[in-house]
Amino acid sequence: MNARIDWKNGMAFECENRGIKSTIDASVDHGGKNLGPTPKEIVINGMLGCTAMDVVSILSKMRQKIESFHMEAEIQKNQSPPVYFTHAHLKYFLYGEIASDKAIKAVESSLTKYCGVNYMISKVCKIEYSLHVNDKLVQQGETAFIDPMS
């Protein structure tokens, strides 16, 4: 993987990955103009996106019919430099013709084996999750990644 970042002005930067350009910026209270997400917000998006892609892929292979799916994250961070995530709660909301046991297997597979972003973050941040299928809470727990080095 390769990336490039170019300073534009103020606290705004243009990032490039695989020829795709995006903007990051600081919030107004940190000298930015809110032209894009902050680097930490991009990390949160990566946490959500990585596991969401796993879940959709796994459920599709299980022939489950997803009508709608969204996720939310609640993140806590420490207050002194370096500021980093200390606790994350990932919330999965799946709707459709989805068996709860298959949804549980998909989320647990992502958060024990497949999602590299959350694996990396879990080294410094406790990650918990809750899984809702058709508005019913069916599972909650904590990540338990299998160490790929063992």
C-alpha positions in Angstrom: 0.0 0.0 0.0 1.2 3.5 -0.8 -0.3 6.9 -0.1 0.6 10.6 -0.6 -0.5 13.7 1.3 -0.2 17.3 0.1 -0.7 20.4 2.3 -3.3 22.7 0.8 -3.7 25.6 3.3 -4.4 26.1 7.0 -4.9 22.6 8.4 -6.3 21.1 5.2 -4.5 18.3 3.3 -5.3 16.4 0.2 -4.7 12.6 0.5 -4.3 10.3 -2.4 -4.7 6.5 -2.3 -4.8 4.5 -5.6 -5.5 7.7 -7.5 -8.5 8.6 -5.4 -8.2 12.0 -3.7 -9.8 13.0 -0.4 -9.4 15.9 2.0 -8.7 15.9 5.7 -8.9 18.9 7.9 -8.9 19.9 11.5 -12.1 21.1 13.3 -12.5 24.9 13.6 -11.5 24.9 17.2 -8.2 23.3 16.2 -7.4 25.8 13.4 -9.2 24.0 10.5 -12.2 24.9 8.4 -14.1 21.5 8.6 -13.3 20.8 4.9 -13.1 17.1 5.7 -12.9 14.5 8.4 -10.0 14.6 10.9 -7.4 11.9 10.8 -9.0 10.2 13.9 -12.4 10.4 12.3 -10.9 8.6 9.3 -9.6 5.9 11.6 -13.1 5.5 13.0 -14.5 5.2 9.5 -11.8 2.6 8.8 -12.9 0.6 11.9 -16.5 0.7 10.7 -15.8 0.1 7.1 -13.5 -2.8 7.6 -15.8 -4.9 9.7 -18.9 -3.8 7.7 -17.4 -5.1 4.5 -16.5 -8.4 6.3 -20.1 -8.8 7.6 -21.7 -8.1 4.2 -19.3 -10.5 2.4 -19.8 -13.3 5.0 -23.6 -12.9 5.1 -23.8 -12.9 1.3 -21.8 -16.1 1.2 -24.3 -17.5 3.7 -27.1 -16.5 1.3 -28.7 -14.1 3.8 -30.8 -11.3 2.3 -29.7 -8.0 3.7 -32.2 -5.2 3.1 -30.5 -2.6 5.1 -27.4 -2.3 7.2 -25.7 0.5 9.1 -23.2 0.9 11.9 -22.5 3.4 14.6 -19.4 3.9 16.8 -19.0 5.4 20.2 -15.4 6.2 20.9 -13.7 7.4 24.0 -10.2 8.8 24.1 -7.7 9.9 26.7 -7.1 13.6 27.3 -3.3 14.0 27.3 -0.9 13.7 24.4 -0.6 11.5 22.6 -4.4 11.4 22.4 -5.6 8.0 21.3 -8.7 5.8 21.5 -9.2 4.0 24.8 -12.6 2.4 24.3 -14.8 1.8 21.3 -18.3 0.4 21.1 -19.3 -0.7 17.6 -23.0 -1.1 17.0 -24.3 -3.2 14.1 -27.8 -2.8 12.8 -28.9 -5.4 10.2 -32.3 -5.7 8.6 -33.7 -8.3 6.3 -34.2 -12.0 6.1 -31.2 -12.7 8.3 -30.8 -15.6 10.8 -29.5 -14.3 14.1 -27.0 -17.2 14.4 -25.6 -16.3 11.0 -25.3 -12.6 11.8 -23.5 -13.5 15.1 -21.1 -15.8 13.2 -20.4 -13.0 10.6 -19.7 -10.4 13.3 -17.6 -12.7 15.4 -15.6 -13.9 12.4 -14.8 -10.3 11.6 -13.9 -9.4 15.1 -11.8 -12.5 15.8 -10.1 -13.2 12.5 -10.7 -10.9 9.5 -10.8 -7.2 10.3 -7.2 -6.0 10.2 -8.1 -2.4 11.1 -9.9 -3.4 14.3 -7.1 -5.9 15.1 -4.6 -3.1 15.0 -6.7 -0.7 17.0 -7.5 -3.4 19.6 -3.8 -3.4 20.6 -4.4 0.0 22.4 -8.2 0.3 22.6 -10.8 -2.0 24.2 -13.4 -2.7 21.5 -16.9 -3.9 22.4 -19.8 -4.5 20.1 -23.5 -5.0 20.0 -25.4 -6.7 17.2 -29.0 -5.9 16.4 -31.0 -7.9 13.8 -34.4 -6.4 12.8 -34.2 -4.1 15.9 -33.6 -7.0 18.3 -30.3 -7.1 20.3 -29.0 -10.6 19.6 -25.4 -10.4 20.8 -22.9 -8.2 22.6 -19.4 -8.8 23.6 -15.7 -7.8 23.2 -13.3 -8.4 20.4 -11.2 -11.5 20.8 -8.8 -11.6 17.9 -6.9 -14.7 17.2 -3.2 -13.7 17.2 -2.0 -14.2 13.6 1.6 -14.5 14.9 1.0 -17.6 17.0 
